[in-house]
Amino acid sequence: MLRFGWGRNDHVGIAAVMAYLVDMNARSPIASEFDTPEQAAAYEKWLNEKVAASLADSRPTVAHDEATGHARKIVKAARRRKAC
């Protein structure tokens, strides 16, 4: 299985991006894309769990070229199956 994402030491970069997005949304004229505060909180919890799991993953990251090459092979195989 391929693991896409940032390297192990990039957690500081992810934290900075997350902080920027939270700050950006706090100043946005659009209050929320969610219907209720509960939905927003549930999404925030889910997102934080996903980020924590990704940061805790010790598998090596995959180079962009390798990942896109793998994705192209999957698409090509799917197109061949569909053409039959």
N, CA, C and O atoms as a Maestro MAE file, in Angstrom:
{
 s_m_m2io_version
 :::
 2.0.0
}

f_m_ct {
 s_m_title
 :::
 protein
 m_atom[336] {
  # First column is atom index #
  i_m_mmod_type
  r_m_x_coord
  r_m_y_coord
  r_m_z_coord
  i_m_residue_number
  s_m_chain_name
  s_m_pdb_residue_name
  s_m_pdb_atom_name
  i_m_atomic_number
  :::
  1 25 0.840 -1.177 0.000 1 A "MET " " N  " 7
  2 3 0.000 0.000 0.000 1 A "MET " " CA " 6
  3 2 0.886 1.241 0.000 1 A "MET " " C  " 6
  4 15 1.870 1.308 0.736 1 A "MET " " O  " 8
  5 25 0.538 2.204 -0.813 2 A "LEU " " N  " 7
  6 3 1.297 3.444 -0.870 2 A "LEU " " CA " 6
  7 2 0.782 4.418 0.178 2 A "LEU " " C  " 6
  8 15 -0.418 4.499 0.439 2 A "LEU " " O  " 8
  9 25 1.700 5.147 0.767 3 A "ARG " " N  " 7
  10 3 1.305 6.180 1.722 3 A "ARG " " CA " 6
  11 2 1.687 7.511 1.114 3 A "ARG " " C  " 6
  12 15 2.866 7.818 0.936 3 A "ARG " " O  " 8
  13 25 0.675 8.290 0.800 4 A "PHE " " N  " 7
  14 3 0.919 9.609 0.236 4 A "PHE " " CA " 6
  15 2 0.958 10.605 1.382 4 A "PHE " " C  " 6
  16 15 0.227 10.448 2.359 4 A "PHE " " O  " 8
  17 25 1.765 11.587 1.283 5 A "GLY " " N  " 7
  18 3 1.755 12.601 2.327 5 A "GLY " " CA " 6
  19 2 3.126 13.206 2.524 5 A "GLY " " C  " 6
  20 15 4.025 13.059 1.696 5 A "GLY " " O  " 8
  21 25 3.257 13.879 3.624 6 A "TRP " " N  " 7
  22 3 4.482 14.575 3.945 6 A "TRP " " CA " 6
  23 2 5.383 13.642 4.724 6 A "TRP " " C  " 6
  24 15 4.931 12.624 5.246 6 A "TRP " " O  " 8
  25 25 6.645 13.983 4.803 7 A "GLY " " N  " 7
  26 3 7.600 13.189 5.558 7 A "GLY " " CA " 6
  27 2 7.348 13.272 7.051 7 A "GLY " " C  " 6
  28 15 6.566 14.099 7.520 7 A "GLY " " O  " 8
  29 25 8.020 12.409 7.784 8 A "ARG " " N  " 7
  30 3 7.813 12.351 9.232 8 A "ARG " " CA " 6
  31 2 8.093 13.673 9.939 8 A "ARG " " C  " 6
  32 15 7.423 14.005 10.917 8 A "ARG " " O  " 8
  33 25 9.046 14.408 9.469 9 A "ASN " " N  " 7
  34 3 9.453 15.634 10.153 9 A "ASN " " CA " 6
  35 2 8.667 16.860 9.708 9 A "ASN " " C  " 6
  36 15 8.993 17.981 10.098 9 A "ASN " " O  " 8
  37 25 7.656 16.661 8.912 10 A "ASP " " N  " 7
  38 3 6.881 17.790 8.413 10 A "ASP " " CA " 6
  39 2 5.665 18.109 9.264 10 A "ASP " " C  " 6
  40 15 4.795 18.866 8.834 10 A "ASP " " O  " 8
  41 25 5.587 17.544 10.472 11 A "HIS " " N  " 7
  42 3 4.429 17.819 11.320 11 A "HIS " " CA " 6
  43 2 4.327 19.298 11.680 11 A "HIS " " C  " 6
  44 15 3.229 19.808 11.899 11 A "HIS " " O  " 8
  45 25 5.442 19.976 11.741 12 A "VAL " " N  " 7
  46 3 5.415 21.414 12.016 12 A "VAL " " CA " 6
  47 2 4.746 22.140 10.853 12 A "VAL " " C  " 6
  48 15 3.959 23.062 11.068 12 A "VAL " " O  " 8
  49 25 5.057 21.729 9.617 13 A "GLY " " N  " 7
  50 3 4.438 22.331 8.443 13 A "GLY " " CA " 6
  51 2 2.945 22.091 8.413 13 A "GLY " " C  " 6
  52 15 2.176 22.997 8.090 13 A "GLY " " O  " 8
  53 25 2.522 20.873 8.750 14 A "ILE " " N  " 7
  54 3 1.089 20.558 8.773 14 A "ILE " " CA " 6
  55 2 0.394 21.397 9.833 14 A "ILE " " C  " 6
  56 15 -0.688 21.933 9.591 14 A "ILE " " O  " 8
  57 25 1.008 21.515 11.004 15 A "ALA " " N  " 7
  58 3 0.416 22.309 12.081 15 A "ALA " " CA " 6
  59 2 0.268 23.769 11.654 15 A "ALA " " C  " 6
  60 15 -0.736 24.410 11.966 15 A "ALA " " O  " 8
  61 25 1.258 24.289 10.947 16 A "ALA " " N  " 7
  62 3 1.189 25.677 10.492 16 A "ALA " " CA " 6
  63 2 0.069 25.865 9.482 16 A "ALA " " C  " 6
  64 15 -0.651 26.863 9.527 16 A "ALA " " O  " 8
  65 25 -0.082 24.902 8.564 17 A "VAL " " N  " 7
  66 3 -1.159 24.984 7.572 17 A "VAL " " CA " 6
  67 2 -2.508 24.911 8.265 17 A "VAL " " C  " 6
  68 15 -3.413 25.685 7.955 17 A "VAL " " O  " 8
  69 25 -2.645 23.979 9.203 18 A "MET " " N  " 7
  70 3 -3.913 23.846 9.930 18 A "MET " " CA " 6
  71 2 -4.241 25.141 10.689 18 A "MET " " C  " 6
  72 15 -5.386 25.593 10.677 18 A "MET " " O  " 8
  73 25 -3.243 25.731 11.343 19 A "ALA " " N  " 7
  74 3 -3.473 26.974 12.082 19 A "ALA " " CA " 6
  75 2 -3.888 28.091 11.129 19 A "ALA " " C  " 6
  76 15 -4.766 28.889 11.454 19 A "ALA " " O  " 8
  77 25 -3.265 28.150 9.963 20 A "TYR " " N  " 7
  78 3 -3.621 29.164 8.974 20 A "TYR " " CA " 6
  79 2 -5.068 28.984 8.529 20 A "TYR " " C  " 6
  80 15 -5.821 29.954 8.446 20 A "TYR " " O  " 8
  81 25 -5.458 27.736 8.241 21 A "LEU " " N  " 7
  82 3 -6.822 27.490 7.781 21 A "LEU " " CA " 6
  83 2 -7.850 27.816 8.851 21 A "LEU " " C  " 6
  84 15 -8.907 28.368 8.548 21 A "LEU " " O  " 8
  85 25 -7.552 27.482 10.095 22 A "VAL " " N  " 7
  86 3 -8.475 27.814 11.187 22 A "VAL " " CA " 6
  87 2 -8.613 29.325 11.300 22 A "VAL " " C  " 6
  88 15 -9.724 29.838 11.432 22 A "VAL " " O  " 8
  89 25 -7.490 30.045 11.250 23 A "ASP " " N  " 7
  90 3 -7.517 31.499 11.335 23 A "ASP " " CA " 6
  91 2 -8.253 32.098 10.140 23 A "ASP " " C  " 6
  92 15 -9.035 33.036 10.295 23 A "ASP " " O  " 8
  93 25 -8.002 31.554 8.945 24 A "MET " " N  " 7
  94 3 -8.653 32.053 7.737 24 A "MET " " CA " 6
  95 2 -10.171 31.881 7.840 24 A "MET " " C  " 6
  96 15 -10.927 32.786 7.486 24 A "MET " " O  " 8
  97 25 -10.614 30.714 8.326 25 A "ASN " " N  " 7
  98 3 -12.041 30.467 8.454 25 A "ASN " " CA " 6
  99 2 -12.680 31.347 9.524 25 A "ASN " " C  " 6
  100 15 -13.853 31.704 9.413 25 A "ASN " " O  " 8
  101 25 -11.924 31.695 10.549 26 A "ALA " " N  " 7
  102 3 -12.463 32.542 11.608 26 A "ALA " " CA " 6
  103 2 -12.791 33.938 11.071 26 A "ALA " " C  " 6
  104 15 -13.697 34.601 11.575 26 A "ALA " " O  " 8
  105 25 -12.049 34.384 10.041 27 A "ARG " " N  " 7
  106 3 -12.275 35.708 9.475 27 A "ARG " " CA " 6
  107 2 -13.120 35.672 8.213 27 A "ARG " " C  " 6
  108 15 -13.364 36.713 7.602 27 A "ARG " " O  " 8
  109 25 -13.565 34.502 7.819 28 A "SER " " N  " 7
  110 3 -14.323 34.366 6.587 28 A "SER " " CA " 6
  111 2 -15.736 34.939 6.753 28 A "SER " " C  " 6
  112 15 -16.341 34.790 7.815 28 A "SER " " O  " 8
  113 25 -16.264 35.591 5.713 29 A "PRO " " N  " 7
  114 3 -17.635 36.098 5.796 29 A "PRO " " CA " 6
  115 2 -18.658 34.958 5.794 29 A "PRO " " C  " 6
  116 15 -19.811 35.153 6.181 29 A "PRO " " O  " 8
  117 25 -18.234 33.775 5.359 30 A "ILE " " N  " 7
  118 3 -19.117 32.618 5.408 30 A "ILE " " CA " 6
  119 2 -18.902 31.952 6.757 30 A "ILE " " C  " 6
  120 15 -17.801 31.496 7.065 30 A "ILE " " O  " 8
  121 25 -19.948 31.898 7.552 31 A "ALA " " N  " 7
  122 3 -19.816 31.399 8.917 31 A "ALA " " CA " 6
  123 2 -19.361 29.941 8.945 31 A "ALA " " C  " 6
  124 15 -18.424 29.602 9.667 31 A "ALA " " O  " 8
  125 25 -20.010 29.082 8.173 32 A "SER " " N  " 7
  126 3 -19.671 27.674 8.193 32 A "SER " " CA " 6
  127 2 -20.297 26.975 7.007 32 A "SER " " C  " 6
  128 15 -21.343 27.391 6.507 32 A "SER " " O  " 8
  129 25 -19.656 25.915 6.561 33 A "GLU " " N  " 7
  130 3 -20.251 25.106 5.503 33 A "GLU " " CA " 6
  131 2 -21.141 24.017 6.084 33 A "GLU " " C  " 6
  132 15 -21.761 23.258 5.339 33 A "GLU " " O  " 8
  133 25 -21.208 23.936 7.414 34 A "PHE " " N  " 7
  134 3 -22.013 22.931 8.087 34 A "PHE " " CA " 6
  135 2 -23.331 23.536 8.560 34 A "PHE " " C  " 6
  136 15 -23.419 24.732 8.840 34 A "PHE " " O  " 8
  137 25 -24.338 22.695 8.642 35 A "ASP " " N  " 7
  138 3 -25.657 23.170 9.062 35 A "ASP " " CA " 6
  139 2 -25.733 23.452 10.556 35 A "ASP " " C  " 6
  140 15 -26.468 24.339 10.990 35 A "ASP " " O  " 8
  141 25 -24.967 22.691 11.345 36 A "THR " " N  " 7
  142 3 -25.025 22.852 12.803 36 A "THR " " CA " 6
  143 2 -23.612 22.878 13.370 36 A "THR " " C  " 6
  144 15 -22.675 22.383 12.743 36 A "THR " " O  " 8
  145 25 -23.463 23.456 14.555 37 A "PRO " " N  " 7
  146 3 -22.159 23.421 15.224 37 A "PRO " " CA " 6
  147 2 -21.714 21.987 15.534 37 A "PRO " " C  " 6
  148 15 -20.518 21.697 15.562 37 A "PRO " " O  " 8
  149 25 -22.673 21.103 15.765 38 A "GLU " " N  " 7
  150 3 -22.345 19.701 16.050 38 A "GLU " " CA " 6
  151 2 -21.698 19.033 14.837 38 A "GLU " " C  " 6
  152 15 -20.749 18.261 14.975 38 A "GLU " " O  " 8
  153 25 -22.225 19.341 13.644 39 A "GLN " " N  " 7
  154 3 -21.636 18.786 12.422 39 A "GLN " " CA " 6
  155 2 -20.212 19.317 12.229 39 A "GLN " " C  " 6
  156 15 -19.307 18.570 11.857 39 A "GLN " " O  " 8
  157 25 -20.028 20.593 12.484 40 A "ALA " " N  " 7
  158 3 -18.693 21.189 12.357 40 A "ALA " " CA " 6
  159 2 -17.724 20.558 13.358 40 A "ALA " " C  " 6
  160 15 -16.581 20.260 13.012 40 A "ALA " " O  " 8
  161 25 -18.175 20.356 14.591 41 A "ALA " " N  " 7
  162 3 -17.320 19.747 15.616 41 A "ALA " " CA " 6
  163 2 -16.987 18.301 15.262 41 A "ALA " " C  " 6
  164 15 -15.860 17.855 15.473 41 A "ALA " " O  " 8
  165 25 -17.965 17.566 14.725 42 A "ALA " " N  " 7
  166 3 -17.726 16.172 14.340 42 A "ALA " " CA " 6
  167 2 -16.701 16.104 13.209 42 A "ALA " " C  " 6
  168 15 -15.828 15.236 13.209 42 A "ALA " " O  " 8
  169 25 -16.809 17.016 12.250 43 A "TYR " " N  " 7
  170 3 -15.836 17.041 11.150 43 A "TYR " " CA " 6
  171 2 -14.453 17.398 11.676 43 A "TYR " " C  " 6
  172 15 -13.464 16.770 11.297 43 A "TYR " " O  " 8
  173 25 -14.376 18.386 12.535 44 A "GLU " " N  " 7
  174 3 -13.089 18.808 13.110 44 A "GLU " " CA " 6
  175 2 -12.439 17.645 13.855 44 A "GLU " " C  " 6
  176 15 -11.230 17.436 13.748 44 A "GLU " " O  " 8
  177 25 -13.238 16.887 14.611 45 A "LYS " " N  " 7
  178 3 -12.726 15.724 15.344 45 A "LYS " " CA " 6
  179 2 -12.206 14.676 14.359 45 A "LYS " " C  " 6
  180 15 -11.116 14.133 14.541 45 A "LYS " " O  " 8
  181 25 -12.986 14.396 13.321 46 A "TRP " " N  " 7
  182 3 -12.586 13.409 12.316 46 A "TRP " " CA " 6
  183 2 -11.271 13.832 11.644 46 A "TRP " " C  " 6
  184 15 -10.356 13.024 11.491 46 A "TRP " " O  " 8
  185 25 -11.191 15.100 11.249 47 A "LEU " " N  " 7
  186 3 -9.996 15.605 10.579 47 A "LEU " " CA " 6
  187 2 -8.771 15.509 11.487 47 A "LEU " " C  " 6
  188 15 -7.705 15.079 11.048 47 A "LEU " " O  " 8
  189 25 -8.918 15.906 12.741 48 A "ASN " " N  " 7
  190 3 -7.797 15.830 13.683 48 A "ASN " " CA " 6
  191 2 -7.325 14.395 13.877 48 A "ASN " " C  " 6
  192 15 -6.126 14.146 13.999 48 A "ASN " " O  " 8
  193 25 -8.270 13.443 13.907 49 A "GLU " " N  " 7
  194 3 -7.905 12.029 14.046 49 A "GLU " " CA " 6
  195 2 -7.141 11.549 12.814 49 A "GLU " " C  " 6
  196 15 -6.168 10.805 12.941 49 A "GLU " " O  " 8
  197 25 -7.573 11.966 11.628 50 A "LYS " " N  " 7
  198 3 -6.887 11.577 10.394 50 A "LYS " " CA " 6
  199 2 -5.468 12.138 10.363 50 A "LYS " " C  " 6
  200 15 -4.531 11.429 9.997 50 A "LYS " " O  " 8
  201 25 -5.302 13.401 10.742 51 A "VAL " " N  " 7
  202 3 -3.977 14.025 10.753 51 A "VAL " " CA " 6
  203 2 -3.077 13.322 11.764 51 A "VAL " " C  " 6
  204 15 -1.918 13.034 11.468 51 A "VAL " " O  " 8
  205 25 -3.608 13.042 12.965 52 A "ALA " " N  " 7
  206 3 -2.818 12.357 13.993 52 A "ALA " " CA " 6
  207 2 -2.396 10.966 13.517 52 A "ALA " " C  " 6
  208 15 -1.257 10.554 13.737 52 A "ALA " " O  " 8
  209 25 -3.308 10.247 12.869 53 A "ALA " " N  " 7
  210 3 -2.973 8.906 12.366 53 A "ALA " " CA " 6
  211 2 -1.898 8.985 11.286 53 A "ALA " " C  " 6
  212 15 -1.003 8.141 11.235 53 A "ALA " " O  " 8
  213 25 -1.981 9.982 10.435 54 A "SER " " N  " 7
  214 3 -0.981 10.143 9.384 54 A "SER " " CA " 6
  215 2 0.384 10.466 9.972 54 A "SER " " C  " 6
  216 15 1.397 9.926 9.527 54 A "SER " " O  " 8
  217 25 0.415 11.335 10.963 55 A "LEU " " N  " 7
  218 3 1.683 11.695 11.591 55 A "LEU " " CA " 6
  219 2 2.288 10.518 12.342 55 A "LEU " " C  " 6
  220 15 3.511 10.406 12.427 55 A "LEU " " O  " 8
  221 25 1.447 9.635 12.890 56 A "ALA " " N  " 7
  222 3 1.931 8.485 13.650 56 A "ALA " " CA " 6
  223 2 2.350 7.329 12.739 56 A "ALA " " C  " 6
  224 15 2.999 6.390 13.199 56 A "ALA " " O  " 8
  225 25 1.994 7.384 11.468 57 A "ASP " " N  " 7
  226 3 2.308 6.310 10.530 57 A "ASP " " CA " 6
  227 2 3.808 6.276 10.278 57 A "ASP " " C  " 6
  228 15 4.394 7.265 9.836 57 A "ASP " " O  " 8
  229 25 4.421 5.143 10.557 58 A "SER " " N  " 7
  230 3 5.877 5.046 10.424 58 A "SER " " CA " 6
  231 2 6.322 4.503 9.066 58 A "SER " " C  " 6
  232 15 7.519 4.373 8.809 58 A "SER " " O  " 8
  233 25 5.359 4.188 8.200 59 A "ARG " " N  " 7
  234 3 5.746 3.699 6.872 59 A "ARG " " CA " 6
  235 2 6.448 4.815 6.097 59 A "ARG " " C  " 6
  236 15 6.152 5.994 6.293 59 A "ARG " " O  " 8
  237 25 7.373 4.441 5.221 60 A "PRO " " N  " 7
  238 3 8.075 5.478 4.456 60 A "PRO " " CA " 6
  239 2 7.129 6.168 3.467 60 A "PRO " " C  " 6
  240 15 6.178 5.566 2.967 60 A "PRO " " O  " 8
  241 25 7.408 7.414 3.207 61 A "THR " " N  " 7
  242 3 6.616 8.148 2.225 61 A "THR " " CA " 6
  243 2 7.023 7.707 0.827 61 A "THR " " C  " 6
  244 15 8.055 7.061 0.644 61 A "THR " " O  " 8
  245 25 6.211 8.060 -0.145 62 A "VAL " " N  " 7
  246 3 6.445 7.672 -1.532 62 A "VAL " " CA " 6
  247 2 6.715 8.937 -2.336 62 A "VAL " " C  " 6
  248 15 6.018 9.939 -2.177 62 A "VAL " " O  " 8
  249 25 7.712 8.892 -3.187 63 A "ALA " " N  " 7
  250 3 8.035 10.038 -4.033 63 A "ALA " " CA " 6
  251 2 6.862 10.335 -4.970 63 A "ALA " " C  " 6
  252 15 6.136 9.425 -5.370 63 A "ALA " " O  " 8
  253 25 6.683 11.585 -5.310 64 A "HIS " " N  " 7
  254 3 5.574 12.011 -6.159 64 A "HIS " " CA " 6
  255 2 5.570 11.267 -7.490 64 A "HIS " " C  " 6
  256 15 4.527 10.784 -7.929 64 A "HIS " " O  " 8
  257 25 6.721 11.173 -8.127 65 A "ASP " " N  " 7
  258 3 6.807 10.489 -9.427 65 A "ASP " " CA " 6
  259 2 6.397 9.025 -9.326 65 A "ASP " " C  " 6
  260 15 5.719 8.502 -10.210 65 A "ASP " " O  " 8
  261 25 6.805 8.377 -8.260 66 A "GLU " " N  " 7
  262 3 6.435 6.969 -8.059 66 A "GLU " " CA " 6
  263 2 4.929 6.835 -7.834 66 A "GLU " " C  " 6
  264 15 4.293 5.936 -8.383 66 A "GLU " " O  " 8
  265 25 4.366 7.728 -7.028 67 A "ALA " " N  " 7
  266 3 2.930 7.672 -6.742 67 A "ALA " " CA " 6
  267 2 2.092 7.938 -7.990 67 A "ALA " " C  " 6
  268 15 1.108 7.240 -8.237 67 A "ALA " " O  " 8
  269 25 2.474 8.940 -8.776 68 A "THR " " N  " 7
  270 3 1.702 9.232 -9.986 68 A "THR " " CA " 6
  271 2 1.867 8.120 -11.012 68 A "THR " " C  " 6
  272 15 0.923 7.805 -11.736 68 A "THR " " O  " 8
  273 25 3.042 7.526 -11.087 69 A "GLY " " N  " 7
  274 3 3.252 6.393 -11.985 69 A "GLY " " CA " 6
  275 2 2.357 5.222 -11.609 69 A "GLY " " C  " 6
  276 15 1.777 4.568 -12.476 69 A "GLY " " O  " 8
  277 25 2.251 4.963 -10.314 70 A "HIS " " N  " 7
  278 3 1.378 3.891 -9.822 70 A "HIS " " CA " 6
  279 2 -0.085 4.199 -10.154 70 A "HIS " " C  " 6
  280 15 -0.822 3.318 -10.598 70 A "HIS " " O  " 8
  281 25 -0.500 5.444 -9.939 71 A "ALA " " N  " 7
  282 3 -1.882 5.841 -10.236 71 A "ALA " " CA " 6
  283 2 -2.174 5.703 -11.734 71 A "ALA " " C  " 6
  284 15 -3.258 5.262 -12.117 71 A "ALA " " O  " 8
  285 25 -1.222 6.076 -12.566 72 A "ARG " " N  " 7
  286 3 -1.416 5.942 -14.025 72 A "ARG " " CA " 6
  287 2 -1.604 4.488 -14.433 72 A "ARG " " C  " 6
  288 15 -2.426 4.189 -15.299 72 A "ARG " " O  " 8
  289 25 -0.846 3.578 -13.813 73 A "LYS " " N  " 7
  290 3 -0.997 2.155 -14.112 73 A "LYS " " CA " 6
  291 2 -2.395 1.665 -13.732 73 A "LYS " " C  " 6
  292 15 -2.997 0.879 -14.464 73 A "LYS " " O  " 8
  293 25 -2.908 2.122 -12.600 74 A "ILE " " N  " 7
  294 3 -4.246 1.724 -12.157 74 A "ILE " " CA " 6
  295 2 -5.298 2.223 -13.147 74 A "ILE " " C  " 6
  296 15 -6.202 1.478 -13.524 74 A "ILE " " O  " 8
  297 25 -5.181 3.477 -13.564 75 A "VAL " " N  " 7
  298 3 -6.142 4.055 -14.519 75 A "VAL " " CA " 6
  299 2 -6.067 3.326 -15.855 75 A "VAL " " C  " 6
  300 15 -7.099 3.013 -16.448 75 A "VAL " " O  " 8
  301 25 -4.863 3.054 -16.330 76 A "LYS " " N  " 7
  302 3 -4.682 2.367 -17.601 76 A "LYS " " CA " 6
  303 2 -5.311 0.971 -17.552 76 A "LYS " " C  " 6
  304 15 -5.974 0.557 -18.504 76 A "LYS " " O  " 8
  305 25 -5.108 0.247 -16.453 77 A "ALA " " N  " 7
  306 3 -5.689 -1.085 -16.314 77 A "ALA " " CA " 6
  307 2 -7.213 -1.014 -16.278 77 A "ALA " " C  " 6
  308 15 -7.890 -1.862 -16.860 77 A "ALA " " O  " 8
  309 25 -7.755 -0.003 -15.595 78 A "ALA " " N  " 7
  310 3 -9.217 0.154 -15.532 78 A "ALA " " CA " 6
  311 2 -9.788 0.464 -16.907 78 A "ALA " " C  " 6
  312 15 -10.856 -0.033 -17.265 78 A "ALA " " O  " 8
  313 25 -9.090 1.273 -17.669 79 A "ARG " " N  " 7
  314 3 -9.560 1.593 -19.019 79 A "ARG " " CA " 6
  315 2 -9.534 0.359 -19.921 79 A "ARG " " C  " 6
  316 15 -10.436 0.159 -20.735 79 A "ARG " " O  " 8
  317 25 -8.500 -0.462 -19.771 80 A "ARG " " N  " 7
  318 3 -8.424 -1.704 -20.559 80 A "ARG " " CA " 6
  319 2 -9.587 -2.644 -20.202 80 A "ARG " " C  " 6
  320 15 -10.199 -3.253 -21.080 80 A "ARG " " O  " 8
  321 25 -9.877 -2.749 -18.897 81 A "ARG " " N  " 7
  322 3 -11.002 -3.604 -18.481 81 A "ARG " " CA " 6
  323 2 -12.322 -3.086 -19.015 81 A "ARG " " C  " 6
  324 15 -13.175 -3.872 -19.428 81 A "ARG " " O  " 8
  325 25 -12.499 -1.788 -19.013 82 A "LYS " " N  " 7
  326 3 -13.739 -1.184 -19.471 82 A "LYS " " CA " 6
  327 2 -13.909 -1.353 -20.991 82 A "LYS " " C  " 6
  328 15 -15.028 -1.496 -21.484 82 A "LYS " " O  " 8
  329 25 -12.794 -1.334 -21.720 83 A "ALA " " N  " 7
  330 3 -12.834 -1.442 -23.182 83 A "ALA " " CA " 6
  331 2 -13.218 -2.852 -23.645 83 A "ALA " " C  " 6
  332 15 -13.682 -3.029 -24.771 83 A "ALA " " O  " 8
  333 25 -13.026 -3.845 -22.786 84 A "CYS " " N  " 7
  334 3 -13.325 -5.238 -23.182 84 A "CYS " " CA " 6
  335 2 -14.783 -5.556 -23.201 84 A "CYS " " C  " 6
  336 15 -15.165 -6.683 -23.514 84 A "CYS " " O  " 8
  :::
 }
 m_bond[335] {
  # First column is bond index #
  i_m_from
  i_m_to
  i_m_order
  :::
  1 1 2 1
  2 2 3 1
  3 3 4 2
  4 3 5 1
  5 5 6 1
  6 6 7 1
  7 7 8 2
  8 7 9 1
  9 9 10 1
  10 10 11 1
  11 11 12 2
  12 11 13 1
  13 13 14 1
  14 14 15 1
  15 15 16 2
  16 15 17 1
  17 17 18 1
  18 18 19 1
  19 19 20 2
  20 19 21 1
  21 21 22 1
  22 22 23 1
  23 23 24 2
  24 23 25 1
  25 25 26 1
  26 26 27 1
  27 27 28 2
  28 27 29 1
  29 29 30 1
  30 30 31 1
  31 31 32 2
  32 31 33 1
  33 33 34 1
  34 34 35 1
  35 35 36 2
  36 35 37 1
  37 37 38 1
  38 38 39 1
  39 39 40 2
  40 39 41 1
  41 41 42 1
  42 42 43 1
  43 43 44 2
  44 43 45 1
  45 45 46 1
  46 46 47 1
  47 47 48 2
  48 47 49 1
  49 49 50 1
  50 50 51 1
  51 51 52 2
  52 51 53 1
  53 53 54 1
  54 54 55 1
  55 55 56 2
  56 55 57 1
  57 57 58 1
  58 58 59 1
  59 59 60 2
  60 59 61 1
  61 61 62 1
  62 62 63 1
  63 63 64 2
  64 63 65 1
  65 65 66 1
  66 66 67 1
  67 67 68 2
  68 67 69 1
  69 69 70 1
  70 70 71 1
  71 71 72 2
  72 71 73 1
  73 73 74 1
  74 74 75 1
  75 75 76 2
  76 75 77 1
  77 77 78 1
  78 78 79 1
  79 79 80 2
  80 79 81 1
  81 81 82 1
  82 82 83 1
  83 83 84 2
  84 83 85 1
  85 85 86 1
  86 86 87 1
  87 87 88 2
  88 87 89 1
  89 89 90 1
  90 90 91 1
  91 91 92 2
  92 91 93 1
  93 93 94 1
  94 94 95 1
  95 95 96 2
  96 95 97 1
  97 97 98 1
  98 98 99 1
  99 99 100 2
  100 99 101 1
  101 101 102 1
  102 102 103 1
  103 103 104 2
  104 103 105 1
  105 105 106 1
  106 106 107 1
  107 107 108 2
  108 107 109 1
  109 109 110 1
  110 110 111 1
  111 111 112 2
  112 111 113 1
  113 113 114 1
  114 114 115 1
  115 115 116 2
  116 115 117 1
  117 117 118 1
  118 118 119 1
  119 119 120 2
  120 119 121 1
  121 121 122 1
  122 122 123 1
  123 123 124 2
  124 123 125 1
  125 125 126 1
  126 126 127 1
  127 127 128 2
  128 127 129 1
  129 129 130 1
  130 130 131 1
  131 131 132 2
  132 131 133 1
  133 133 134 1
  134 134 135 1
  135 135 136 2
  136 135 137 1
  137 137 138 1
  138 138 139 1
  139 139 140 2
  140 139 141 1
  141 141 142 1
  142 142 143 1
  143 143 144 2
  144 143 145 1
  145 145 146 1
  146 146 147 1
  147 147 148 2
  148 147 149 1
  149 149 150 1
  150 150 151 1
  151 151 152 2
  152 151 153 1
  153 153 154 1
  154 154 155 1
  155 155 156 2
  156 155 157 1
  157 157 158 1
  158 158 159 1
  159 159 160 2
  160 159 161 1
  161 161 162 1
  162 162 163 1
  163 163 164 2
  164 163 165 1
  165 165 166 1
  166 166 167 1
  167 167 168 2
  168 167 169 1
  169 169 170 1
  170 170 171 1
  171 171 172 2
  172 171 173 1
  173 173 174 1
  174 174 175 1
  175 175 176 2
  176 175 177 1
  177 177 178 1
  178 178 179 1
  179 179 180 2
  180 179 181 1
  181 181 182 1
  182 182 183 1
  183 183 184 2
  184 183 185 1
  185 185 186 1
  186 186 187 1
  187 187 188 2
  188 187 189 1
  189 189 190 1
  190 190 191 1
  191 191 192 2
  192 191 193 1
  193 193 194 1
  194 194 195 1
  195 195 196 2
  196 195 197 1
  197 197 198 1
  198 198 199 1
  199 199 200 2
  200 199 201 1
  201 201 202 1
  202 202 203 1
  203 203 204 2
  204 203 205 1
  205 205 206 1
  206 206 207 1
  207 207 208 2
  208 207 209 1
  209 209 210 1
  210 210 211 1
  211 211 212 2
  212 211 213 1
  213 213 214 1
  214 214 215 1
  215 215 216 2
  216 215 217 1
  217 217 218 1
  218 218 219 1
  219 219 220 2
  220 219 221 1
  221 221 222 1
  222 222 223 1
  223 223 224 2
  224 223 225 1
  225 225 226 1
  226 226 227 1
  227 227 228 2
  228 227 229 1
  229 229 230 1
  230 230 231 1
  231 231 232 2
  232 231 233 1
  233 233 234 1
  234 234 235 1
  235 235 236 2
  236 235 237 1
  237 237 238 1
  238 238 239 1
  239 239 240 2
  240 239 241 1
  241 241 242 1
  242 242 243 1
  243 243 244 2
  244 243 245 1
  245 245 246 1
  246 246 247 1
  247 247 248 2
  248 247 249 1
  249 249 250 1
  250 250 251 1
  251 251 252 2
  252 251 253 1
  253 253 254 1
  254 254 255 1
  255 255 256 2
  256 255 257 1
  257 257 258 1
  258 258 259 1
  259 259 260 2
  260 259 261 1
  261 261 262 1
  262 262 263 1
  263 263 264 2
  264 263 265 1
  265 265 266 1
  266 266 267 1
  267 267 268 2
  268 267 269 1
  269 269 270 1
  270 270 271 1
  271 271 272 2
  272 271 273 1
  273 273 274 1
  274 274 275 1
  275 275 276 2
  276 275 277 1
  277 277 278 1
  278 278 279 1
  279 279 280 2
  280 279 281 1
  281 281 282 1
  282 282 283 1
  283 283 284 2
  284 283 285 1
  285 285 286 1
  286 286 287 1
  287 287 288 2
  288 287 289 1
  289 289 290 1
  290 290 291 1
  291 291 292 2
  292 291 293 1
  293 293 294 1
  294 294 295 1
  295 295 296 2
  296 295 297 1
  297 297 298 1
  298 298 299 1
  299 299 300 2
  300 299 301 1
  301 301 302 1
  302 302 303 1
  303 303 304 2
  304 303 305 1
  305 305 306 1
  306 306 307 1
  307 307 308 2
  308 307 309 1
  309 309 310 1
  310 310 311 1
  311 311 312 2
  312 311 313 1
  313 313 314 1
  314 314 315 1
  315 315 316 2
  316 315 317 1
  317 317 318 1
  318 318 319 1
  319 319 320 2
  320 319 321 1
  321 321 322 1
  322 322 323 1
  323 323 324 2
  324 323 325 1
  325 325 326 1
  326 326 327 1
  327 327 328 2
  328 327 329 1
  329 329 330 1
  330 330 331 1
  331 331 332 2
  332 331 333 1
  333 333 334 1
  334 334 335 1
  335 335 336 2
  :::
 }
}
